[in-house]
Structures are given as structure tokens and as C-alpha cells.
């Protein structure tokens, strides 16, 4: 999952003089000022971007899907007198939580 919106990275690169950023294996790379070889964008900068901007659109969609599935599962469990919809919702929410975990930090 992409945890950063491209315009966030673009803005940071323009503000700090980095050019031609790209993503390789979920690591953001760019050319530092006066650099001829790409380097990973510093993790301290990535944490600052995430702290300032919060969740990106894709992360918000996954969170809404997890909450919606839980609400639907509660209703289905109540009307069917079965815990299986809740088990399914729990499994889905566990997958969403794992996808939301940031590997870089």
C-alpha cells in the first residue's frame, strides 16, 4: 500500500531541492541537491511528512471499509444469531490493519 500521496513527496522534494523522485520496492528515492546518484529520501523527512499530512486517500478508503464491514457484520450477526459474520469482519479488519502498517518506520 502506498502510504504517501505523490503530491506530498513532490512538495517536499521541491522545498528541499531534491529532483526526479521515484519509488522502488516501497522506498522513495530522489536526487539530492547537486547529486548525481539517487539516494533514499531520509526516513526522518518521511516521518515528518506523514505526521503533518495524516492518512492518504487510499488509507482512508481502507479504514472506512473496515468500519463499514464491522457495522454490517454486527447487524448480520444479530439477525442470523450466528457469530460467523463477526469472525469474517475480524479477519478483514486484521488484514486492513496489517496493510496500514508502515514498513519504513
Steps between C-alpha positions, in 0.01 A plus 500: 500500500620847420507696826586835345319707239726586207441873536625486862832355383507743205452798732772382739744440213437847356540664841828320570658504153465130424413403141364205301361298790374144442384196696691173501378214723297742716807721562495856370814606316609831356799701390620728782612855422808489275492120512569270207387178668152437645473458875209391718298791628594525871270304730488798738352707217252225412384483863458879507293490180276226641458679833404822326269355233336206679327224304506503121186433294570127457547454875175687571312273258636186674406638844147581385468150350612341829255701709216437253565125494494491879168686518347270238635193678342609828162529326534168319612325819205634692242400240652162419587414863841389382845633584643416155445847347695647791779249444515602134504868589776437754710324235443784252592763761817306586603508133426874480702567816793306356479695173493832688821418686786708366803286409746792481468603864 
